[in-house]
Amino acid sequence: MLLVTPRWTRDGGVATHAMASASALARDGIAVAVLAARVEEEPSDGAITVHHSPRLFDPQASAETRLAGALDSAPEVVHLHQFEDPDLLAVMRRSAPVLISVHGYTACSSGVHYFKPGQECARAHGPGCIPNLTLRGCAHTRNPASLPAAYRGASRGLAAIRGADLAISYSSAVDRHLAANAVERRAVIPLFTTMVAKVGSGHAGRRRVVFAGRVIDAKGASVLIRAASKIDAEVVICGDGWRTEAMRRLARRLGVAERVHFRGWLGPEALAEELAEASIVALPSLWPEPFGLVGIEALAAGRPVIASLTGGVGDWLADGVNGLAVQPGDVAGLAQALDELLGDPARQAALGAAGQAMVAARFSPELHVARLLEAYRSARRSWEAQRERDGAVRERLAPTL
């Protein structure tokens, strides 16, 4: 198979997933080739070949230049990650079936797919989005000049998804988004943890809440910091983003700067350590999380999660079983849930153990690969059938041409 991705490096959730998925396929005996615009790591598995194409995203370059010979090996399937170019997709589809992974709300101009916390958007992309972006605030931007380009980008992204042989999503939330946009050929594939879980200790003697993610408005760091001002707890924020300095100022204004620690972006090993040593991992998102991968990373380490019940979070969070659910944007509700669970180490352990068992059963690399291979076979069958139909039509029309 050929995997196409912007970056072959561990610098974000999607890039890390693409690398982990490719490695899992290679371990299962699949010959994997990768086409990437940026390559910063050498493959650790000899079954993976990387093609570097700096002009992959350059629409002015020829298809041959952009593909950099990646199709020469005649892949049986092509799998796209964060590459939503309908024109080059059509070129690739002449050689093999093309599947496209939809990691977020691609057919949404703002990309975050909600009007206000707890009010997800359920509409299809189209001209009706324009008044919503401008009048209902779902643009979530202070720069309205960027909206026309964002709208055009969402249109092209949706065209690519519809042009693929199969659209893959990783949660019920993104699958709903695709269904609303009339994407008929689709499948939901289970994710899996992308780092080795560590085991922490001493949880009964601390009150530590860990947040891991981008420090932007949609991720809800401000909600967590405001909740921290109402309880006795240490808060560790792992990640960076354009709102980091604003969050530092908020912590100082609320008088909790000494208890809120900003760790910045962490590599897999350091982040695994922070999750393992947490009393609770918090996911206070305002937007409908497409999945919330950090949730199953925390549960794999045996730590309970308190999360906003929105988007794909419900695919893995069972309220009262492996964590606690709160309403997005509810500072008082989050503070109450944190305080209750911080004061009950035995319940923390029980919820964490239940989460660990759930992740092992439902979000394993083996299950991911098995479902992915099923999707590849399905896409290949439908692509071959379409080629046969197209060939038959050409034969019937040949005498008249």
N, C-alpha and C positions, 0 to 999 in steps of 0.2 A: 504494500500500500504506500501511497504518497501522502504525506502530511504537509499542508501548507500553513504557515504561521508567520506573523510579522517578526517575531524574535525567538531565537533559540538561546535562551538564557533565563535564569530564575530571577526575574525582576518584577514579578506580579503574579496575581492569582491565576489568570488564564494561561500565561506563558509557562508557569510552573506545572499547571495541569496538563498542558500539551506535552511537555517533556515526560511527565510521569506516565501519561497514557501511552506514549510511544514506547517507553521502556517496558511497560507491562505487556504490550503487544509483542515486543521483541523477545521477552522471556517466554512467551507462549509459542515461539517458533515462527512468528510472522517477520518477513523481511520488510523493514521499514526504511523508506527514504523520506527526507525532510527538505522542504524548500522554504528558506527564510530570508527576509531582507536584512536582518542583523544577526550575526552569529558571534557569540561571545564565549561559548563553551564547546569543547570537543565532546562527541558522544562517548559515554562510558561503556556502551554496549557495542560490540563489533557488528551486530546485526543492523545497526542504524547508520545510514549514509546521509550526510548533510550537503545540500547544494546551496551555495550562497549567491543570492541575487539582490544586490543593492538597489536595483531598479524595479523590483517586484511591484511596487506601488506607483510606478511612473506611467501614467496613461499615454504619454508621448512616445514611450519606447515600444518597439515591436513586441508581439506576443512571444516570439522566439527569444528575444533578449530577456524579457521578464521571466520566462520559464527556465532559463539557464540550463537547458538540457535535461530537466527533471523528468520529462515524459519519455525520454529515450529508452528507459528500462521497461516500458510498457506496464505500468502498474495496473493491478486489477481493480483498484478503487482509488479515488482521490478524496481526501478528507480535509476540509478547510476549517481553520480556527481564526476568527477575527480577520477574515479576508472576504469582503463582501463586494466584489467587483463582478457585476453580471456579465460584462463583456468577456473578460478573461475566463470566467467560469464556463461560458459557452464554448470557448476554444478548448478547454480541458475536457469538456464533456464529449467532444468528438472522439476522444481516445479511451475514456473510461467513465464509469458512473461517478458522479460527484456528490458527496455528502457535505453538509455544512453544519458546524456546531454553532448554536445560538446561545451565547453565554449570558446575554442580557436582553434588554428590551430594544432590539435593533430597529424595529419599525415604530419607534417613538422618537420624535424630534428632540425632546429634552433628554431622553435616555433613562429617565428615572421613573416615568410611568405612574405618577400619582399627582393628585391635586393638593391634598394636605395629609398629614399623618393619619393613617387608618382609612383613607379614602383612595383606593387604587383606581386607576383608569381601566376601563374595560372596553373602550371603543377601538375601532380599527383606524389605522393610519389613513388620512385622506384630507381633503380640503376643510372638513369640519374641525380639524385640529387647529387651524389658524386662529379662529376666535378664542378657542380654549387656551392656547398659548398666550394670547395677549390679554384676555379678559379674566380668565379663571386662575391664572397664576401657575399653571402646570409647567411653564417653561423653566421655572426655578433658576433664573439667571438675571443678573443685573445689566446684561449687555444685550438688549433686544436686537441689535444690529446683526448678531450671530444667528438669528432664527431662520432667515431664508436659506442659508447654507445648510443648517441643521435639518431643515425640512427636506431639502433635496437629497441630503445624505441618507435620511431615513427611507426615502422613496427608492433610492438605488439599493440600499440594503435589503429592503423587502423584495425588490425585483430579483436579487441574487438568491434569496431564500426560496422564492417561488420557482426559480429556474433550476434548483438543485433536484437531484433524484430523491433525496431524503434530507429533512431538517432534523437535527438532533438537538434536544434540550436536556437539561439535567434536573428539572424540577417541574412540578405541576403548575407553578406560577408562569414560567416561560412557555410551557405548553399551552396554557390558556391564552397567552398573548399571541401565539402563532395561530391558534384556532380562530381567534377573533379577527385575524388578518387573512382568513381563508387560505391558510397553508394546509393542504390536505395530506401531503406525504411527510409524515413526521413520526418520531419515536422518542421516548424518554429513556435515557440511559443513567444508571446510578453512578454517582461520583464515588471517589474513595479518598482517604486521607493521603496527603502528599508528603508527609514528613514522619519520621520515626517518633512515636509517642514516648515520652519519658514518664517516670514514676516519681511523684513528689512525696514529701513527708512533712510532718509537723503542722498539718492543717488545723488541728484543734487549737493550736496556740497562736493563730493569727487571724486577721480579718482583712483579707486582700482580694480586691476585685480587679480583674484584668480585662482590658479592652484591646482587641487586635484588629486593625483595619485602617483604611485611609481616614485621615482627619479632615473630613469634609462635612458639610451640613447634613447630607442625606444619611450619614452613618450614625448621627446622634450622639457624638461625644459631648456636646453641650448638655444634653439631657442627663447623661451620666454624671457630669461634674456638678450640675445643680442638685441631683439626687445625693451626691456625696456630701453636700453642705448640710444635709438633714440627718446624717447618720455618722457613726464612728467607724471609719474604714479607711484603709489605704487604697488608692486607685492607681493602677499602672496602665499607661496608655502606650501601646506598642504600634507604631506606625507613624507616617508623616503625611503631609498634605497642606494645601494652601490655607487651611484654617488653624494650623497649629499655633501660631502666635496669638490669634484671637482666643483660643482656648486657654493659653497660659494667662492671658489678661483676665479672662472670666474666672479662673481659679483664684487669682490674686484678689479680684473684686469681691468674691464670695468668702474670702478668708480661709481657703483650703489649699493654698499653694504648697504648703509643707506636706500635705498628704496626697497630692496628685503629682505623680512622677511621669515625665515624658521620656520614653526610651528611644524614640525614633524608629526608623525601619530596622528590623532584625532579620538575620538569616534564619534558615529553618531550624538549626540546632538551638540557637539562642531563644527563638520563639517557642520551641517545644519546651524548653526549660521554664519559661515564664508561665505557660499554660499549666504545666505540671505542678508548679508551686502556688497556683491561684487557689483561693478558697472557692471563688465563683468566677466564671467567665461571663461577661456581659455583652450582649448584642442589642444595644438600644436603638436600632435603626428607625428612621423616620420613613424612608422609602420602602417599597415592597422588595425586600432582598430577593434576587433571583434564586438563591439557594441558602447562602450563609455558610460557606465552607468551614470557617473557623469554629462553627458550632460542633461539627462532627470531629474536628481536630481536638477540641477540648474534651468531648465525651470519650474519645479514644484514649485520652490520658486519665480517664476516671474522674474528671471534674464536672460538676453540674453547670448548666447554662441557664441564665435568665435572659430572655430575649423578647423583643417585640414580635407579637404574633401577626406577621404580615408577609405577603409574598410566599416564597418557598420554605419559610422557616417551619411551617407546620408539617413538612415532609419528614422532618427528623425530630422535632421537639414535641414531646408528649407532656402536657402540663401536669405536674405532680408526679410524673413517672421518672423522667430523666432531667428535669429542670422545671422552671416556672415561666409561664407566659404572662406578659404585661401588654397593655395597649401602647402603641407607638406614640411617643411624645408625652406620656403621662409621668411627669416627674415624681409626684407623690406616690403613685402606684409602684414605680420602680424602686423608690427609696424604701417603701414598706416591704417589698419582696426581698430586696437585698438584706435589710436588717433582720428579717425573720430567718433567712437561710444562713446568714453569717453567725447567728446565735445558736445554730444547731448543727455542729460538726457531724453528728451521727447521720442526720438526714442528708447532709452534703455527700457523705460517703455512699449512702444507699442510692441516691439519685445518680451519682457518678458511675456506680457499678452497673446500674440498669442501662445507662447510656453506653457504656463500654460494650455490653452484650449486644445492644441494638446495632451499633456500628459494625461489629464483627459479623453480624448476620445479614445486614442489608447494604453495607457500603464497603465492600471488599474489592481489591484489585481483580480477583478471580471473577466475581460477578460482573464487574465493569467490562472486562475483556469478553466474557461470554455474551453479554447483551450487545456489545459493540460488533462482534463478529456476526451475530444474527442480523444486525442492521446492515452490515456490509453485504451479506449474502442476499438480503431482501432487495437492496438497491441494485445489486448486480443483475438479479433476475428481471426486475422491471425495466432496467436500462436495455438489456439484451432483447426483451420482448418488444420494446419500443423501436429498436433498430430493425428488428424483423418486420414490423409493421411498416416502417418507413421504406424499407427495401422493397416490400411488396407493392407499395404505392408507386414507387419509381418505375418498377417493371411494368405496371399497368399503363403508366403515362408515357413510357418510352416511345411507343409507335407514333404518338401524336406530337412529340417534341421535334 
